[in-house]
């Protein structure tokens, strides 16, 4: 049986900002906390890293910094998506140049390409750079849903090694397994359904919540791996309020609020995002307490 290249708890890292620029010291400290907690990978410059509003130079710097500071201790999957195929190729090429283990390439957003266009986009990226690629399907943000048959076709490309599925559709796991077989990484992009995704045969999660509660997310994953469903459910119950709370306002502002409360970084986000509304902060506080990270 062929094991997937990427699996386990993979944190979609925030990008700490201070006075309008990337706070590299805070980023490094957050990364060290993730590694110490036992996560299996990190994604710099994904959606949670505010990739849509950072400049290309900032994007590349954060990816390079993450690779440098990780020093091979954890897999680094660089966010490299764009509505422009040429720009996506540029970002994937940079990820390879600085030594990332893979790239996370989202379906092009806003321009809403057809399924034929999506297939051609991902094939162009995978053809251009010899680096393992995770497809990223998040229709709630991009306005387009990558069809199952297109995913199955793309899985034949040697550089396409898996998918981050943020649809919350548990049936997709079984359809992917039936259509692709072993070795293709099936990664959830939806924290609340992580346990269910694993139960359906998924291999891991790219998680927002693990920014705040990495030990808990790893404990849930480990419990499933050893067949201890009762412990996994207990962790799910502890974490479920946090999963919701971190999306009560424009993400990743609630995650930055939670991390600022822990003294790990500031709350700054880049416009058009705004800091977490005062009205939802008590809910985040309660969710952190329930998860054991207050």
ABEGO torsion letter per residue (X at the ends): XBBBABBEBBBBBBBBBBGGBBBAAAAAAAAAAAAAAGBABBBBGBAAAGAAABBAAAAAAAAAAAAAAAGGABBBBBBABBABAAAAAAAAAAAAAAGBABBBBBBBBGAGBBAAAAAAAAAAAAAABBBBBBBBBBAAAAGBBBBAAAAAAAAABAABAEBBBAAGBAAAAAAAAAAAEBGBBBBBABAAAAAAAAAAGBAEBBBAAAAABAAAAAAAAAAAAAGBAAAAAAAAAAAAAAAAAAAABBOAAAAAAAAAAAGABBABBBOABBBBBAAAAAAAAAAAAAAGAX
